[in-house]
């Protein structure tokens, strides 16, 4: 009987010590305010992207900068965003509509505003952030991509669309992603053909040993000047043909 009481007393004591420790930790981290913050639903990874100041500022700037029927849009994420396209193609009316960290669903959200006045052409590259940071499967990304192209076809049937392949990444920085990129590129190539759009295979331009050429990048994902020079050179005939019309 005494042993049972002793065990019960020890159990209660341990619980008291544990609760005291929890209270101390909570108090040190902000008390009730900390508990309230922890209990709030956390935004999704994609919501964090859309709510970032950079994303919102850039999108709001686009709303103030209209395009016309002679415009060429470069549409995508940071890899498009960081390209100095007007400098690479000074003879063309090019508008950079890339936003760093954007995704296929992000492009789909902002596409209606971009198509209010259908541009002459769109060079689209999107999907890498879906695969890496949102951890979507190639098939999931393809679903959003199909919605993007279908919406363009419906609202801007005269717009020429150039479906650009997603570029490779460094295996050391992003292991396991390059096979998914290849699968995704095969899928969007087939989709482009199905919708009568031009598929532009940029993947071989910056690939060495099945991954992103180190001469084209400093971080294994984004491009440096060499990478953009190769890209621009490959696109030069396409841009020239559009301008000549």
C-alpha positions in Angstrom: 0.0 0.0 0.0 2.8 2.4 1.0 4.6 1.5 -2.2 1.6 2.3 -4.3 1.2 5.7 -2.6 4.9 6.4 -3.2 4.6 5.6 -6.9 1.6 7.8 -7.1 3.4 10.6 -5.4 6.4 10.3 -7.7 4.1 10.3 -10.8 2.3 13.4 -9.6 5.6 15.1 -8.8 7.0 14.3 -12.3 3.9 15.7 -13.9 4.2 18.9 -11.9 7.8 19.3 -12.8 7.0 18.7 -16.5 4.1 21.2 -16.5 6.3 23.7 -14.7 8.9 23.2 -17.4 6.4 23.7 -20.2 5.1 26.9 -18.5 8.6 28.2 -18.1 9.4 27.6 -21.8 6.1 29.3 -22.9 6.8 32.2 -20.6 10.3 32.7 -22.1 8.9 32.6 -25.6 6.2 35.2 -25.1 3.5 33.6 -22.9 -0.1 33.7 -24.1 0.9 35.6 -27.3 3.2 32.7 -28.2 0.4 30.1 -27.7 -1.9 32.2 -29.8 0.6 32.4 -32.6 1.3 28.7 -32.5 -2.3 27.8 -32.7 -3.0 29.9 -35.8 -3.2 28.0 -39.1 0.2 28.3 -40.9 0.0 29.6 -44.5 1.0 27.2 -47.3 4.3 27.5 -49.0 2.6 28.9 -52.0 0.7 31.4 -50.0 4.0 32.6 -48.5 5.2 33.2 -52.1 2.1 35.2 -53.2 2.1 37.3 -50.0 5.8 38.2 -50.2 6.4 42.0 -50.7 8.5 41.4 -53.8 5.8 39.3 -55.5 3.0 41.8 -54.6 5.1 44.8 -55.6 6.0 43.4 -58.9 2.5 42.2 -59.7 1.1 45.6 -58.8 3.6 47.3 -61.1 2.5 45.1 -64.0 -1.1 46.3 -63.4 0.2 49.9 -64.2 2.1 48.8 -67.3 -0.2 47.9 -70.1 0.8 45.9 -73.1 -0.5 46.0 -76.7 -1.0 43.7 -79.6 2.6 44.1 -80.8 4.1 43.2 -77.4 6.2 40.1 -76.7 5.8 38.8 -73.1 8.5 36.8 -71.3 6.4 35.0 -68.6 7.8 32.9 -65.8 9.6 32.9 -62.5 13.0 34.2 -61.3 14.9 32.7 -64.3 12.8 34.9 -66.6 12.6 37.8 -64.1 16.4 38.1 -64.0 16.8 38.2 -67.8 17.5 41.6 -69.4 15.4 40.7 -72.4 15.0 44.2 -73.8 18.8 44.5 -73.9 19.3 41.2 -75.5 16.7 42.0 -78.2 16.7 45.8 -78.6 14.7 45.7 -81.8 11.7 44.1 -80.3 8.9 45.3 -78.0 9.5 43.0 -75.0 7.9 43.1 -71.6 9.4 41.0 -68.8 6.6 39.5 -66.8 8.6 37.1 -64.7 8.3 37.1 -60.9 10.8 35.5 -58.7 9.6 32.3 -56.9 6.5 32.1 -59.1 4.8 28.8 -59.9 2.4 27.4 -62.5 -0.6 28.2 -60.3 0.8 31.7 -59.7 1.0 32.3 -63.4 -2.5 30.9 -63.9 -3.8 33.4 -61.2 -2.3 36.5 -62.9 -2.8 35.4 -66.5 -6.2 37.0 -67.0 -4.8 40.5 -66.4 -1.9 39.8 -68.8 -4.4 38.8 -71.5 -6.7 41.8 -71.3 -5.0 43.1 -74.4 -3.7 39.9 -76.1 0.1 40.3 -76.9 1.6 39.2 -80.1 3.6 36.4 -78.5 4.4 34.9 -75.1 7.6 33.1 -74.2 6.7 30.9 -71.3 9.0 29.1 -68.9 7.5 27.9 -65.6 7.5 24.9 -63.3 10.8 24.6 -61.6 9.6 26.1 -58.3 6.7 23.6 -58.3 9.0 20.7 -58.6 11.6 21.9 -56.1 9.9 24.0 -53.4 6.3 22.9 -53.6 7.3 19.3 -54.1 4.7 18.7 -56.7 4.9 15.7 -59.0 5.5 16.4 -62.8 1.9 15.3 -63.4 0.6 17.8 -60.9 2.6 20.6 -62.5 1.4 19.5 -65.9 -2.2 19.9 -64.8 -1.7 23.6 -64.0 0.4 24.1 -67.1 -2.4 22.7 -69.3 -4.8 25.2 -67.7 -2.4 28.0 -68.5 -2.2 27.1 -72.2 -5.9 26.4 -72.5 -6.7 29.8 -71.0 -4.4 31.6 -73.5 -5.9 29.7 -76.3 -9.4 30.7 -75.2 -8.8 34.3 -74.5 -6.0 35.1 -76.9 -6.3 32.8 -79.9 -4.1 35.0 -82.1 -1.2 35.1 -79.6 1.8 33.0 -80.5 3.0 30.9 -77.6 6.5 29.5 -77.3 6.6 26.8 -74.7 10.1 26.8 -73.3 11.5 23.8 -71.6 12.5 24.0 -67.9 16.3 24.2 -67.5 18.3 21.6 -65.6 19.6 22.2 -62.1 22.7 21.1 -60.2 22.5 17.6 -58.8 24.6 18.5 -55.8 22.2 21.3 -54.8 18.9 19.8 -55.9 19.3 16.0 -55.9 16.7 14.0 -57.6 15.1 16.9 -59.5 16.7 16.5 -63.0 14.8 13.3 -63.8 11.6 15.1 -62.9 12.5 18.0 -65.1 13.1 15.6 -68.1 9.7 14.0 -67.5 8.0 17.3 -67.2 9.6 18.7 -70.4 8.5 15.6 -72.3 5.0 16.2 -71.1 4.8 19.9 -72.0 6.4 19.2 -75.4 3.5 16.8 -76.1 1.0 19.4 -74.8 2.4 22.1 -77.0 2.0 20.0 -80.0 -1.5 19.1 -79.0 -2.5 22.7 -78.8 -0.5 23.8 -81.9 2.0 25.8 -79.9 5.8 25.9 -80.5 7.9 23.9 -78.1 11.4 25.5 -77.6 13.8 22.9 -76.2 16.4 25.0 -74.2 17.4 22.1 -72.0 20.4 21.0 -74.0 21.9 24.6 -74.1 23.1 24.5 -70.5 23.5 20.8 -69.7 26.7 18.9 -68.9 26.5 15.3 -67.5 22.7 15.5 -67.3 22.8 18.6 -65.0 23.2 22.4 -65.2 26.5 23.4 -66.7 28.6 25.1 -64.0 29.7 27.7 -66.6 26.1 28.9 -66.7 25.3 29.4 -63.0 26.6 30.4 -59.6 24.1 28.6 -57.4 23.0 25.6 -59.4 19.6 27.0 -60.3 19.7 30.6 -61.7 21.6 31.7 -64.7 24.6 34.0 -65.1 25.6 36.0 -68.1 26.8 33.0 -70.0 23.6 31.2 -69.5 21.5 34.1 -70.7 23.7 34.6 -73.7 23.2 31.0 -74.8 19.4 31.4 -74.2 19.2 34.7 -76.1 21.2 33.4 -79.0 18.9 30.4 -79.4 15.8 32.6 -79.3 17.2 35.1 -81.8 15.6 33.6 -84.9 12.2 33.3 -83.2 12.3 36.9 -82.1 13.4 38.1 -85.5 10.5 36.2 -87.2 8.0 37.8 -84.8 9.3 41.3 -85.3 9.3 40.8 -89.1 5.5 40.2 -89.2 
